[in-house]
Each structure stands twice: as structure tokens, then as C-alpha cells.
Amino acid sequence: MIHVATEPRIHWLVPDDRHFDRHHQWIQPRETLWAVGVTDYTQDTAGDILYVALPAPGTRLEEGRPFGSIESGKWVGQLYAPFNGIVIASNEPLIESPHLLNQDPYGQWLILASPDPDAPLPPWLSADEYRQQLALLEESR
């Protein structure tokens, strides 16, 4: 009998160029600012996203605390700050067209924030670690 090692099979996209948190959000460093968005798993689980509430520029982020929300016809979800920092920009087009998160969750950032340089980095997941977490969720479905 031949055993072949395989990658976990999941049907959600997970790009390699960002980090992930336990709230199914992605974090992508972009020079001095970090972009934060929701994952393919989040948009798929939520269904058709109908509303997005985002913070105003200048809002202070506290790791683990809510900073906004997304709503679909069947679900309301909090968005949680993945690090300490200051919101520099919110993605205004998402407020007018929240369905864009369903179409391209990795192409649509929610906020751009300046991280607090004195705060330690949280223990985010790499793309491979996040895929493993999703594989466990897939198995439990």
C-alpha cells in the first residue's frame, strides 16, 4: 500500500502574502501601514454581505476589541482589532458596496492602520497554519 502525503483540502482561498487571526481576518503589512480585511471563509460563512460599519480615521485600535461590523441577511459579525494602532483610512467604497467583500475578500481591505511601534506583535497565523485551522473546520462540518 502506498501512502501519499497531501495538503489539507479546503475550498476557501488563503493567499500566502498575509497573516491571519483567530477571528478569520487577514493582516497585510504595506510599508508603514497595515491593511486589515476579512477572509474568504468569513465572506462564505456570512453569505451575501449587505452592510459594513467601519471606524473613522484617527480611531484608536486596541487588540482584541471590536472596531466595526459586517452584516448579511443571516449574520451580524464584529470586526476585531488584530493589533494596537491608529486607523489611517477606512475603505469607503465598501460602505456603499459591501457586496465587494463577497466578490474579492482579499482584494478589499477594511482599514489601513498604523501599528503601535511599542506594542508586541500578536501571535498571528501564517497562511499554512490558517489552512490547517480551516481544514479542521471543514472536517467538523
Salt bridges, closest charged atoms under 4 A:
ASP16 OD1 - ARG131 NH2 2.63
ASP17 OD1 - ARG18 NE 2.83
ASP44 OD2 - HIS11 NE2 3.51
ASP116 OD2 - ARG60 NH2 3.61
ASP128 OD1 - ARG131 NH1 2.71
GLU138 OE2 - HIS11 ND1 3.27
GLU138 OE1 - ARG141 NH1 3.42
